[in-house]
Amino acid sequence: MLAVRQIERRFVAPFYMDALHGNLVARASSASRQDEIVREMRFAAPEVTLDTAVYLWSRGWREALMASWWAAVWQWPETVDQVEPLLIPSRSSFEGQAHCLALTRVRSPRSRAVLMRYLDEYLPGPDLAYDQPWAMAALTLACADAAEPVPGQYLEAWQQWKSGKQHADQDELVARLDRMRVLADAVRHP
């Protein structure tokens, strides 16, 4: 494995601002910028291993965000076990967005169960505003991938949680998360 500083310089620093909030696929991102980042990610991706991601998940929020981004690219089945203890306590800002993305890429009943556990924990608290929109968007996509409806209790809890809150358009967030998945495929399969 590469030295610590090399890992962060190579796999985190150049990319985390583009991965954050799905900035790279947001409407304001230019196609040329997106193409440039995809090329750079394609160059780095073959060197990112599960061991590299495990190391990054143990670091700060930027590193954990990028570990989950790389997990989304490589679709490692082990992602669920690595991400669950990071997502559920919601101890850090921003990284949960990428954890939700990574869980949609594993495409397993277990990944959907982790998203539902997160929502079980955080939707009942109307004063809690963490990664609920991202988790709900991820669950929407994960259920669609499994050809299953989103369980009704989550739709109801979501409506209650979001009432009276200013938040991103949920349909746009689902679309953004899906564009991030397409981008992860583009990085993996040039």
C-alpha positions in Angstrom: 0.0 0.0 0.0 1.1 3.5 -0.7 2.5 5.7 2.1 -0.2 7.7 4.1 0.5 11.1 2.5 0.6 9.5 -0.9 -2.8 8.0 -0.4 -4.4 11.2 0.7 -2.7 13.2 -2.0 -3.6 10.8 -4.8 -7.1 9.6 -3.9 -8.6 12.3 -1.7 -7.3 15.8 -2.2 -7.9 16.1 -5.9 -11.4 14.8 -5.8 -13.3 15.4 -2.5 -14.7 18.8 -3.4 -16.2 17.4 -6.6 -17.6 14.4 -4.8 -19.0 16.5 -2.0 -22.8 17.1 -2.5 -22.5 15.5 -5.9 -20.9 18.8 -7.1 -19.4 17.1 -10.1 -22.9 16.2 -11.4 -24.8 19.2 -10.2 -26.4 21.3 -12.9 -23.7 24.0 -12.7 -20.8 21.6 -13.3 -19.5 22.0 -16.9 -19.1 19.0 -19.1 -15.5 19.8 -19.7 -14.8 19.9 -15.9 -16.7 16.6 -15.6 -14.7 15.0 -18.4 -11.4 16.2 -16.8 -12.3 14.8 -13.4 -13.4 11.5 -14.9 -10.1 11.2 -16.7 -8.2 11.9 -13.5 -10.3 9.4 -11.5 -9.9 6.7 -14.2 -6.1 7.2 -13.9 -6.2 6.8 -10.1 -8.9 4.2 -9.8 -6.9 1.0 -10.6 -4.7 1.8 -7.6 -7.5 2.1 -5.1 -8.0 -1.2 -3.3 -10.4 -2.2 -0.6 -7.5 -2.0 1.9 -6.9 1.6 0.8 -10.6 2.4 1.3 -10.6 0.8 4.8 -7.7 3.0 5.7 -9.5 6.1 4.4 -12.7 5.2 6.2 -10.7 5.4 9.5 -9.5 8.9 8.9 -11.4 12.2 8.7 -14.6 13.1 6.8 -12.9 14.0 3.5 -11.1 10.7 3.5 -14.2 8.7 4.5 -16.2 10.6 1.8 -13.7 9.5 -0.8 -13.4 6.0 0.5 -17.2 5.6 -0.1 -16.8 7.3 -3.5 -14.2 4.7 -4.5 -16.4 2.0 -3.0 -19.2 3.2 -5.3 -16.8 2.9 -8.3 -15.7 -0.6 -7.4 -18.9 -1.9 -5.8 -17.1 -3.9 -3.2 -19.6 -6.2 -1.3 -17.6 -5.5 1.9 -18.7 -1.8 1.7 -21.9 -2.4 3.7 -19.9 -3.7 6.8 -17.5 -0.8 6.5 -20.1 2.0 6.0 -22.8 1.0 8.4 -20.9 1.9 11.6 -20.0 5.3 10.0 -23.4 6.2 8.7 -25.7 5.2 11.5 -24.1 7.3 14.3 -23.9 10.2 11.9 -20.9 11.6 13.7 -19.5 13.6 10.9 -20.8 16.2 8.4 -20.9 15.4 4.7 -19.5 11.9 4.5 -22.9 10.3 4.9 -23.8 11.5 1.4 -21.1 9.3 -0.1 -21.9 6.4 2.3 -25.5 6.5 0.9 -24.1 6.5 -2.6 -21.9 3.5 -1.9 -24.8 1.6 -0.4 -26.8 2.0 -3.6 -24.0 0.5 -5.6 -23.8 -2.7 -3.6 -27.3 -3.6 -4.6 -28.1 -6.0 -1.8 -30.9 -6.5 0.7 -28.3 -5.7 3.4 -27.5 -2.3 1.9 -31.1 -1.4 1.8 -31.5 -2.6 5.4 -28.7 -0.2 6.5 -30.4 2.7 4.7 -33.7 1.8 6.5 -31.9 1.6 9.8 -30.5 5.0 9.3 -34.0 6.4 8.4 -35.5 4.5 11.4 -33.0 6.4 13.6 -33.1 9.9 12.1 -36.5 10.4 10.5 -38.5 10.4 13.8 -36.4 13.3 15.1 -37.8 16.4 13.4 -35.1 18.6 14.9 -32.3 16.4 13.5 -31.1 17.4 10.1 -28.2 15.2 8.9 -28.2 13.0 5.8 -31.9 12.1 5.8 -32.5 13.5 2.3 -29.5 11.6 0.9 -30.5 8.4 2.7 -34.1 8.7 1.4 -32.8 9.3 -2.1 -30.5 6.3 -1.8 -33.3 4.1 -0.5 -35.5 5.2 -3.4 -32.8 4.2 -5.9 -31.9 1.0 -4.1 -35.5 -0.1 -4.0 -35.9 0.7 -7.7 -32.8 -1.3 -8.5 -34.4 -4.3 -6.6 -37.7 -3.7 -8.4 -39.3 -3.2 -5.0 -41.4 -0.2 -3.8 -40.1 2.0 -1.1 -41.7 0.7 2.1 -44.7 2.9 3.0 -43.6 3.7 6.5 -40.5 5.5 5.1 -42.6 7.5 2.6 -44.9 8.5 5.5 -42.0 9.3 7.9 -40.3 11.2 5.1 -43.3 13.4 4.5 -43.6 14.1 8.2 -39.9 14.8 8.6 -39.6 17.3 5.7 -42.8 19.2 6.4 -41.9 22.8 7.4 -38.3 22.3 6.5 -36.4 24.1 3.8 -34.5 21.4 1.9 -33.3 20.4 -1.5 -35.8 19.1 -4.0 -36.0 15.4 -3.4 -36.6 14.5 -7.0 -33.5 16.5 -8.0 -31.5 14.8 -5.2 -32.5 11.3 -6.5 -31.5 12.4 -10.0 -28.2 13.7 -8.7 -27.4 10.5 -6.8 -28.3 8.5 -9.9 -26.0 10.7 -12.0 -23.3 10.1 -9.5 -23.8 6.3 -10.0 -23.5 6.8 -13.8 -20.3 8.7 -13.2 -18.9 6.0 -11.0 -19.6 3.5 -13.8 -17.8 5.8 -16.2 -14.8 5.9 -14.0 -14.8 2.1 -13.6 -15.5 1.3 -17.3 -13.7 3.7 -19.6 
